[in-house]
């Protein structure tokens, strides 16, 4: 533990633009540089090919990343039971990490999307935010951040799309988008 007397904040990175997870990873790297221990739970992600997973394994021993999702896309209108189960298991892991006193920063990557898709209940997430230890920095990423979460946040960064190469047919590139 770096400094349990400091005030931890709730940060939200949301919006339709690219870079929310990247911003959270940047914040994690900065925290690691000061000796913090960081836990990241990735909702709705299951591919082992994400660059942040590879970098954490090779270069960032203070960053623990756990995925709680499948590689397949989730159908928002009809999520499969496995997607709901994995998201709820992820929320339980996140709660354990936040309350464990092992970490200074916890990142809940794509939690806003998991909420929007109905995979996890908003009231449980709000209860977790309200119960977090005061020294823990908590970062929530993903589009569609609920208004109730934004009211609790100390910082909100809305990342908007100005232009995106996907619209020109450029597919996701290894090492850049994942």
MDAnalysis code that builds the backbone (N, CA, C; Angstrom):
import MDAnalysis as mda
import numpy as np

u = mda.Universe.empty(534, n_residues=178, atom_resindex=np.repeat(np.arange(178), 3), trajectory=True)
u.add_TopologyAttr("name", ["N", "CA", "C"] * 178)
u.add_TopologyAttr("resid", np.arange(1, 179))
u.add_TopologyAttr("resname", ["UNK", "UNK", "UNK", "UNK", "UNK", "UNK", "UNK", "UNK", "UNK", "UNK", "UNK", "UNK", "UNK", "UNK", "UNK", "UNK", "UNK", "UNK", "UNK", "UNK", "UNK", "UNK", "UNK", "UNK", "UNK", "UNK", "UNK", "UNK", "UNK", "UNK", "UNK", "UNK", "UNK", "UNK", "UNK", "UNK", "UNK", "UNK", "UNK", "UNK", "UNK", "UNK", "UNK", "UNK", "UNK", "UNK", "UNK", "UNK", "UNK", "UNK", "UNK", "UNK", "UNK", "UNK", "UNK", "UNK", "UNK", "UNK", "UNK", "UNK", "UNK", "UNK", "UNK", "UNK", "UNK", "UNK", "UNK", "UNK", "UNK", "UNK", "UNK", "UNK", "UNK", "UNK", "UNK", "UNK", "UNK", "UNK", "UNK", "UNK", "UNK", "UNK", "UNK", "UNK", "UNK", "UNK", "UNK", "UNK", "UNK", "UNK", "UNK", "UNK", "UNK", "UNK", "UNK", "UNK", "UNK", "UNK", "UNK", "UNK", "UNK", "UNK", "UNK", "UNK", "UNK", "UNK", "UNK", "UNK", "UNK", "UNK", "UNK", "UNK", "UNK", "UNK", "UNK", "UNK", "UNK", "UNK", "UNK", "UNK", "UNK", "UNK", "UNK", "UNK", "UNK", "UNK", "UNK", "UNK", "UNK", "UNK", "UNK", "UNK", "UNK", "UNK", "UNK", "UNK", "UNK", "UNK", "UNK", "UNK", "UNK", "UNK", "UNK", "UNK", "UNK", "UNK", "UNK", "UNK", "UNK", "UNK", "UNK", "UNK", "UNK", "UNK", "UNK", "UNK", "UNK", "UNK", "UNK", "UNK", "UNK", "UNK", "UNK", "UNK", "UNK", "UNK", "UNK", "UNK", "UNK", "UNK", "UNK", "UNK", "UNK", "UNK", "UNK", "UNK", "UNK", "UNK"])
u.atoms.positions = np.array([
    [0.837, -1.168, 0.000],
    [0.000, 0.000, 0.000],
    [0.890, 1.242, 0.000],
    [0.577, 2.168, -0.853],
    [1.421, 3.361, -0.975],
    [1.117, 4.361, 0.130],
    [-0.106, 4.852, 0.239],
    [-0.441, 5.840, 1.259],
    [-1.935, 5.770, 1.545],
    [-2.289, 5.086, 2.604],
    [-3.702, 4.902, 2.910],
    [-4.357, 6.167, 3.459],
    [-3.594, 7.210, 3.705],
    [-4.175, 8.457, 4.196],
    [-4.596, 9.409, 3.080],
    [-4.265, 9.083, 1.844],
    [-4.651, 9.969, 0.748],
    [-6.108, 9.734, 0.372],
    [-6.700, 10.708, -0.289],
    [-8.097, 10.591, -0.719],
    [-8.154, 9.990, -2.115],
    [-8.793, 8.860, -2.225],
    [-9.011, 8.237, -3.527],
    [-10.245, 8.824, -4.187],
    [-10.202, 8.919, -5.498],
    [-11.298, 9.523, -6.257],
    [-11.985, 8.497, -7.149],
    [-13.184, 8.822, -7.559],
    [-13.909, 8.052, -8.573],
    [-13.796, 8.830, -9.874],
    [-13.213, 8.172, -10.873],
    [-13.032, 8.789, -12.190],
    [-13.842, 8.003, -13.215],
    [-14.457, 8.696, -14.138],
    [-15.251, 8.069, -15.197],
    [-14.717, 8.539, -16.537],
    [-14.383, 7.585, -17.401],
    [-13.998, 7.873, -18.784],
    [-15.089, 7.274, -19.658],
    [-15.852, 8.141, -20.324],
    [-17.009, 7.698, -21.087],
    [-17.060, 8.455, -22.407],
    [-18.075, 8.183, -23.198],
    [-18.261, 8.858, -24.484],
    [-18.090, 7.889, -25.636],
    [-18.373, 8.380, -26.843],
    [-18.346, 7.509, -28.013],
    [-17.000, 7.517, -28.734],
    [-16.017, 8.204, -28.193],
    [-14.708, 8.272, -28.839],
    [-13.766, 7.168, -28.403],
    [-12.707, 7.004, -29.169],
    [-11.678, 6.006, -28.899],
    [-10.742, 6.525, -27.810],
    [-10.356, 5.650, -26.872],
    [-9.323, 6.031, -25.926],
    [-9.675, 5.937, -24.457],
    [-10.840, 5.411, -24.131],
    [-11.241, 5.339, -22.722],
    [-10.391, 4.324, -21.951],
    [-10.254, 3.137, -22.486],
    [-9.399, 2.129, -21.849],
    [-7.950, 2.590, -21.866],
    [-7.536, 3.191, -22.959],
    [-6.163, 3.692, -23.077],
    [-5.879, 4.746, -22.015],
    [-6.831, 5.631, -21.762],
    [-6.661, 6.643, -20.714],
    [-6.528, 5.987, -19.348],
    [-7.332, 4.962, -19.100],
    [-7.261, 4.258, -17.812],
    [-5.915, 3.555, -17.652],
    [-5.425, 2.944, -18.727],
    [-4.108, 2.286, -18.681],
    [-3.025, 3.327, -18.425],
    [-3.128, 4.484, -19.048],
    [-2.166, 5.558, -18.800],
    [-2.171, 5.986, -17.348],
    [-3.351, 6.085, -16.762],
    [-3.455, 6.437, -15.348],
    [-2.827, 5.343, -14.491],
    [-3.026, 4.085, -14.880],
    [-2.423, 2.962, -14.146],
    [-0.903, 3.026, -14.211],
    [-0.353, 3.310, -15.380],
    [1.110, 3.400, -15.528],
    [1.658, 4.510, -14.646],
    [0.982, 5.640, -14.620],
    [1.415, 6.746, -13.764],
    [1.391, 6.314, -12.289],
    [0.329, 5.636, -11.876],
    [0.217, 5.170, -10.490],
    [1.310, 4.148, -10.170],
    [1.558, 3.222, -11.097],
    [2.611, 2.217, -10.903],
    [3.967, 2.878, -10.710],
    [4.200, 3.958, -11.421],
    [5.455, 4.684, -11.304],
    [5.694, 5.243, -9.914],
    [4.631, 5.395, -9.145],
    [4.735, 5.899, -7.775],
    [4.563, 4.789, -6.741],
    [4.659, 3.538, -7.214],
    [4.615, 2.417, -6.284],
    [3.233, 1.899, -5.946],
    [2.206, 2.381, -6.617],
    [0.851, 1.904, -6.349],
    [0.690, 0.492, -6.908],
    [-0.232, -0.238, -6.340],
    [-0.665, -1.540, -6.859],
    [-2.003, -1.306, -7.550],
    [-2.130, -1.823, -8.770],
    [-3.316, -1.546, -9.581],
    [-3.966, -2.853, -10.032],
    [-5.281, -2.907, -9.915],
    [-6.084, -4.043, -10.373],
    [-7.039, -3.542, -11.440],
    [-7.101, -4.264, -12.552],
    [-8.019, -3.910, -13.633],
    [-8.896, -5.111, -13.940],
    [-10.201, -4.893, -13.885],
    [-11.170, -5.921, -14.265],
    [-11.770, -5.479, -15.590],
    [-11.623, -6.308, -16.607],
    [-12.164, -5.979, -17.926],
    [-13.469, -6.738, -18.146],
    [-14.575, -6.004, -18.120],
    [-15.879, -6.579, -18.416],
    [-16.003, -6.773, -19.924],
    [-16.675, -7.845, -20.320],
    [-17.037, -8.086, -21.723],
    [-15.823, -8.230, -22.635],
    [-14.684, -8.569, -22.088],
    [-13.484, -8.803, -22.890],
    [-12.921, -10.156, -22.502],
    [-12.558, -10.946, -23.514],
    [-12.042, -12.274, -23.225],
    [-10.860, -12.682, -24.077],
    [-10.451, -11.837, -25.012],
    [-9.315, -12.176, -25.862],
    [-8.014, -11.959, -25.106],
    [-7.106, -12.901, -25.235],
    [-5.778, -12.772, -24.611],
    [-4.831, -11.983, -25.510],
    [-5.337, -11.453, -26.620],
    [-4.503, -10.745, -27.582],
    [-4.475, -9.231, -27.358],
    [-5.094, -8.741, -26.290],
    [-5.038, -7.307, -26.014],
    [-3.622, -6.915, -25.600],
    [-3.139, -5.821, -26.146],
    [-1.788, -5.365, -25.867],
    [-1.542, -5.062, -24.404],
    [-2.562, -4.560, -23.698],
    [-2.360, -4.247, -22.287],
    [-2.113, -5.494, -21.449],
    [-2.722, -6.624, -21.842],
    [-2.457, -7.882, -21.130],
    [-1.012, -8.313, -21.320],
    [-0.569, -8.254, -22.557],
    [0.819, -8.647, -22.863],
    [1.824, -7.727, -22.175],
    [1.557, -6.420, -22.194],
    [2.468, -5.460, -21.559],
    [2.512, -5.670, -20.053],
    [1.355, -5.913, -19.446],
    [1.320, -6.117, -17.997],
    [2.139, -7.343, -17.611],
    [1.990, -8.422, -18.378],
    [2.749, -9.644, -18.097],
    [4.250, -9.413, -18.207],
    [4.660, -8.681, -19.226],
    [6.091, -8.501, -19.499],
    [6.748, -7.395, -18.682],
    [6.036, -6.282, -18.509],
    [6.695, -5.079, -18.010],
    [6.092, -4.446, -16.764],
    [4.890, -4.836, -16.365],
    [4.191, -4.121, -15.302],
    [3.752, -5.071, -14.185],
    [4.696, -5.517, -13.373],
    [4.347, -6.499, -12.342],
    [3.367, -5.976, -11.292],
    [3.207, -4.680, -11.157],
    [2.260, -4.131, -10.189],
    [0.849, -4.006, -10.714],
    [0.642, -4.379, -11.988],
    [-0.683, -4.283, -12.615],
    [-1.247, -5.682, -12.813],
    [-2.366, -5.936, -12.170],
    [-3.078, -7.204, -12.335],
    [-4.291, -6.939, -13.219],
    [-4.399, -7.694, -14.315],
    [-5.559, -7.560, -15.200],
    [-6.293, -8.892, -15.242],
    [-7.592, -8.836, -14.990],
    [-8.445, -10.016, -15.055],
    [-9.568, -9.710, -16.029],
    [-9.842, -10.648, -16.926],
    [-10.942, -10.472, -17.872],
    [-12.159, -11.250, -17.394],
    [-13.316, -10.677, -17.640],
    [-14.558, -11.316, -17.256],
    [-15.550, -11.179, -18.403],
    [-15.244, -11.887, -19.457],
    [-16.095, -11.863, -20.638],
    [-15.572, -12.844, -21.661],
    [-16.318, -12.968, -22.742],
    [-15.903, -13.847, -23.831],
    [-15.334, -12.999, -24.962],
    [-14.672, -13.653, -25.880],
    [-14.127, -12.965, -27.045],
    [-15.256, -12.512, -27.989],
    [-16.381, -13.209, -27.956],
    [-17.498, -12.900, -28.846],
    [-18.224, -11.628, -28.391],
    [-18.835, -10.957, -29.343],
    [-19.639, -9.784, -29.023],
    [-20.914, -10.218, -28.306],
    [-21.384, -9.368, -27.417],
    [-22.614, -9.628, -26.680],
    [-23.763, -8.969, -27.430],
    [-24.845, -9.709, -27.601],
    [-26.053, -9.171, -28.221],
    [-26.810, -8.376, -27.159],
    [-26.819, -7.062, -27.316],
    [-27.449, -6.197, -26.306],
    [-28.922, -6.543, -26.107],
    [-29.603, -6.888, -27.175],
    [-31.037, -7.177, -27.090],
    [-31.312, -8.538, -26.468],
    [-30.328, -9.437, -26.550],
    [-30.538, -10.799, -26.051],
    [-29.217, -11.397, -25.568],
    [-28.662, -10.868, -24.474],
    [-27.392, -11.410, -23.987],
    [-27.552, -12.865, -23.557],
    [-26.537, -13.649, -23.821],
    [-26.575, -15.055, -23.436],
    [-26.338, -15.177, -21.935],
    [-26.898, -16.212, -21.326],
    [-26.707, -16.402, -19.884],
    [-25.233, -16.414, -19.470],
    [-24.352, -16.928, -20.311],
    [-22.927, -16.964, -19.978],
    [-22.366, -15.547, -19.845],
    [-22.866, -14.622, -20.655],
    [-22.392, -13.240, -20.588],
    [-22.837, -12.579, -19.275],
    [-24.070, -12.838, -18.873],
    [-24.575, -12.304, -17.611],
    [-23.782, -12.909, -16.452],
    [-23.584, -14.214, -16.493],
    [-22.850, -14.890, -15.422],
    [-21.438, -14.347, -15.300],
    [-20.742, -14.213, -16.429],
    [-19.362, -13.731, -16.394],
    [-19.282, -12.288, -15.893],
    [-20.223, -11.458, -16.289],
    [-20.213, -10.064, -15.832],
    [-20.465, -9.996, -14.329],
    [-21.366, -10.822, -13.844],
    [-21.651, -10.811, -12.396],
    [-20.476, -11.377, -11.608],
    [-19.824, -12.389, -12.150],
    [-18.609, -12.903, -11.511],
    [-17.533, -11.815, -11.492],
    [-17.446, -11.061, -12.581],
    [-16.491, -9.955, -12.643],
    [-16.778, -8.894, -11.606],
    [-18.056, -8.578, -11.413],
    [-18.424, -7.589, -10.404],
    [-18.039, -8.077, -9.007],
    [-18.229, -9.372, -8.752],
    [-17.831, -9.935, -7.454],
    [-16.315, -9.855, -7.269],
    [-15.550, -10.135, -8.329],
    [-14.088, -10.013, -8.259],
    [-13.669, -8.566, -8.024],
    [-14.346, -7.647, -8.694],
    [-14.039, -6.226, -8.516],
    [-14.292, -5.809, -7.078],
    [-15.414, -6.244, -6.526],
    [-15.730, -5.900, -5.142],
    [-14.669, -6.468, -4.204],
    [-14.262, -7.697, -4.445],
    [-13.217, -8.318, -3.624],
    [-11.920, -7.517, -3.704],
    [-11.538, -7.093, -4.912],
    [-10.299, -6.318, -5.083],
    [-10.389, -4.971, -4.376],
    [-11.533, -4.297, -4.508],
    [-11.709, -2.975, -3.907],
    [-11.650, -3.061, -2.385],
    [-12.242, -4.089, -1.826],
    [-12.319, -4.217, -0.364],
    [-11.121, -4.944, 0.246],
    [-10.234, -5.483, -0.589],
    [-9.143, -6.332, -0.099],
    [-8.009, -5.575, 0.574],
    [-7.866, -4.318, 0.308],
    [-6.745, -3.515, 0.790],
    [-5.415, -3.938, 0.151],
    [-5.480, -4.662, -0.961],
    [-4.271, -5.051, -1.701],
    [-3.913, -4.019, -2.760],
    [-4.883, -3.199, -3.159],
    [-4.702, -2.306, -4.301],
    [-4.961, -0.859, -3.907],
    [-4.249, 0.029, -4.597],
    [-4.443, 1.460, -4.424],
    [-5.394, 2.021, -5.475],
    [-5.448, 1.334, -6.617],
    [-6.285, 1.769, -7.733],
    [-6.962, 0.540, -8.324],
    [-8.248, 0.691, -8.621],
    [-9.001, -0.371, -9.282],
    [-9.667, 0.239, -10.501],
    [-9.468, -0.409, -11.642],
    [-10.060, 0.036, -12.908],
    [-11.134, -0.972, -13.298],
    [-12.336, -0.477, -13.532],
    [-13.449, -1.305, -13.977],
    [-13.697, -0.969, -15.447],
    [-12.957, -1.664, -16.295],
    [-12.955, -1.378, -17.725],
    [-14.230, -1.906, -18.378],
    [-14.902, -1.062, -19.109],
    [-16.146, -1.371, -19.833],
    [-17.326, -1.669, -18.907],
    [-17.230, -1.261, -17.656],
    [-18.356, -1.504, -16.740],
    [-19.597, -0.743, -17.174],
    [-19.414, 0.443, -17.765],
    [-20.580, 1.218, -18.206],
    [-21.342, 0.489, -19.308],
    [-20.623, -0.191, -20.180],
    [-21.278, -0.960, -21.250],
    [-21.984, -2.173, -20.647],
    [-21.331, -2.843, -19.698],
    [-21.970, -3.990, -19.036],
    [-23.273, -3.559, -18.357],
    [-23.270, -2.369, -17.777],
    [-24.497, -1.834, -17.178],
    [-25.548, -1.546, -18.244],
    [-25.139, -0.894, -19.318],
    [-26.068, -0.531, -20.385],
    [-26.694, -1.772, -21.033],
    [-25.935, -2.851, -21.107],
    [-26.420, -4.106, -21.690],
    [-27.259, -4.915, -20.692],
    [-27.368, -4.439, -19.455],
    [-28.160, -5.142, -18.455],
    [-27.494, -6.385, -17.894],
    [-26.169, -6.471, -18.008],
    [-25.462, -7.658, -17.528],
    [-25.252, -7.635, -16.018],
    [-25.187, -6.436, -15.449],
    [-25.029, -6.286, -14.010],
    [-25.996, -5.204, -13.532],
    [-26.443, -5.302, -12.291],
    [-27.420, -4.329, -11.784],
    [-26.765, -3.027, -11.327],
    [-27.348, -1.922, -11.732],
    [-26.842, -0.598, -11.366],
    [-26.812, -0.409, -9.855],
    [-27.821, -0.875, -9.152],
    [-27.859, -0.651, -7.701],
    [-26.673, -1.307, -7.002],
    [-26.208, -2.457, -7.500],
    [-25.040, -3.114, -6.895],
    [-23.765, -2.321, -7.167],
    [-23.657, -1.757, -8.356],
    [-22.476, -0.949, -8.686],
    [-22.473, 0.329, -7.843],
    [-23.618, 0.962, -7.701],
    [-23.703, 2.172, -6.881],
    [-23.362, 1.866, -5.424],
    [-23.833, 0.741, -4.923],
    [-23.506, 0.346, -3.540],
    [-22.002, 0.146, -3.388],
    [-21.376, -0.441, -4.406],
    [-19.926, -0.651, -4.368],
    [-19.186, 0.687, -4.374],
    [-19.620, 1.613, -5.203],
    [-18.986, 2.933, -5.251],
    [-19.119, 3.653, -3.908],
    [-20.267, 3.533, -3.305],
    [-20.501, 4.196, -2.015],
    [-19.737, 3.536, -0.871],
    [-19.400, 2.258, -1.025],
    [-18.719, 1.520, 0.046],
    [-17.202, 1.473, -0.135],
    [-16.686, 1.990, -1.237],
    [-15.249, 1.877, -1.479],
    [-14.450, 2.539, -0.365],
    [-13.337, 1.921, 0.021],
    [-12.479, 2.572, 1.013],
    [-12.020, 3.938, 0.502],
    [-11.870, 4.882, 1.403],
    [-11.625, 6.272, 1.015],
    [-10.304, 6.486, 0.289],
    [-9.326, 5.606, 0.460],
    [-8.019, 5.796, -0.178],
    [-7.915, 5.143, -1.554],
    [-8.919, 4.394, -1.974],
    [-8.872, 3.694, -3.259],
    [-9.287, 4.637, -4.385],
    [-8.455, 4.710, -5.420],
    [-8.859, 5.388, -6.651],
    [-9.600, 4.373, -7.496],
    [-10.750, 4.751, -7.989],
    [-11.604, 3.855, -8.760],
    [-11.880, 4.507, -10.104],
    [-11.587, 3.778, -11.180],
    [-11.788, 4.287, -12.539],
    [-12.802, 3.394, -13.240],
    [-13.820, 4.005, -13.815],
    [-14.850, 3.281, -14.563],
    [-14.797, 3.746, -16.010],
    [-14.717, 2.796, -16.934],
    [-14.661, 3.167, -18.345],
    [-15.858, 2.606, -19.103],
    [-16.011, 3.111, -20.304],
    [-17.014, 2.597, -21.221],
    [-18.046, 3.649, -21.592],
    [-18.599, 3.464, -22.772],
    [-19.683, 4.323, -23.240],
    [-20.879, 4.197, -22.309],
    [-21.774, 5.122, -22.453],
    [-23.087, 5.053, -21.800],
    [-23.023, 5.103, -20.274],
    [-22.124, 5.864, -19.694],
    [-22.071, 5.960, -18.231],
    [-23.421, 6.439, -17.706],
    [-24.007, 5.703, -16.774],
    [-25.307, 6.120, -16.223],
    [-25.184, 7.429, -15.445],
    [-26.227, 8.197, -15.485],
    [-26.260, 9.483, -14.780],
    [-25.979, 9.308, -13.289],
    [-26.487, 8.242, -12.698],
    [-26.276, 8.013, -11.262],
    [-24.799, 7.823, -10.938],
    [-24.055, 7.189, -11.815],
    [-22.609, 7.024, -11.609],
    [-21.907, 8.360, -11.805],
    [-22.324, 9.103, -12.798],
    [-21.680, 10.399, -13.043],
    [-21.898, 11.356, -11.863],
    [-23.018, 11.250, -11.196],
    [-23.255, 12.095, -10.015],
    [-22.278, 11.766, -8.888],
    [-21.868, 10.518, -8.777],
    [-20.932, 10.110, -7.720],
    [-19.472, 10.393, -8.077],
    [-19.201, 10.602, -9.355],
    [-17.822, 10.756, -9.818],
    [-17.202, 12.069, -9.339],
    [-15.899, 11.996, -9.095],
    [-15.114, 13.196, -8.796],
    [-14.546, 13.805, -10.065],
    [-14.389, 12.979, -11.101],
    [-13.848, 13.425, -12.388],
    [-14.577, 12.664, -13.485],
    [-14.985, 13.383, -14.512],
    [-15.605, 12.764, -15.686],
    [-14.875, 13.284, -16.908],
    [-14.353, 12.367, -17.703],
    [-13.788, 12.738, -18.997],
    [-14.675, 12.130, -20.071],
    [-15.288, 12.995, -20.845],
    [-16.158, 12.563, -21.934],
    [-15.308, 12.570, -23.202],
    [-15.063, 11.413, -23.733],
    [-14.227, 11.285, -24.921],
    [-15.158, 11.131, -26.114],
    [-15.129, 12.115, -26.983],
    [-16.065, 12.085, -28.108],
    [-15.331, 11.809, -29.406],
    [-16.049, 11.213, -30.313],
    [-15.491, 10.925, -31.628],
    [-15.600, 12.166, -32.501],
    [-14.466, 12.626, -32.997],
    [-14.455, 13.711, -33.969],
    [-14.367, 13.137, -35.374],
    [-13.564, 12.112, -35.499],
    [-13.379, 11.399, -36.765],
    [-12.787, 10.051, -36.392],
    [-13.160, 9.008, -37.111],
    [-12.637, 7.676, -36.795],
    [-12.338, 6.927, -38.076],
    [-11.171, 6.308, -38.110],
    [-10.741, 5.581, -39.310],
    [-11.616, 4.371, -39.611],
    [-12.380, 3.859, -38.647],
    [-13.300, 2.747, -38.921],
    [-14.294, 3.147, -40.020],
    [-14.678, 4.413, -40.025],
    [-15.659, 4.896, -41.012],
    [-15.107, 4.856, -42.437],
    [-13.771, 4.807, -42.543],
    [-13.119, 4.681, -43.857],
    [-12.748, 3.236, -44.167],
    [-13.241, 2.296, -43.356],
    [-13.002, 0.881, -43.625],
    [-11.727, 0.316, -43.006],
    [-11.002, 1.109, -42.237],
    [-9.798, 0.608, -41.581],
    [-10.229, -0.216, -40.369],
    [-9.843, -1.483, -40.354],
    [-10.216, -2.385, -39.268],
    [-9.337, -2.155, -38.039],
    [-9.753, -2.743, -36.913],
    [-8.969, -2.666, -35.678],
    [-7.587, -3.260, -35.938],
    [-6.571, -2.550, -35.462],
    [-5.184, -2.948, -35.706],
    [-4.523, -3.417, -34.421],
    [-3.855, -4.557, -34.539],
    [-3.117, -5.108, -33.400],
    [-2.071, -4.081, -32.929],
    [-2.011, -3.868, -31.631],
    [-1.052, -2.940, -31.067],
    [-1.549, -1.510, -31.029],
    [-2.673, -1.224, -31.665],
    [-3.233, 0.128, -31.665],
    [-4.636, 0.104, -31.028],
    [-5.554, -0.631, -31.611],
    [-6.911, -0.720, -31.048],
    [-7.065, -1.877, -30.061],
    [-6.165, -2.832, -30.116],
    [-6.226, -3.934, -29.140],
    [-4.856, -4.484, -28.881],
])
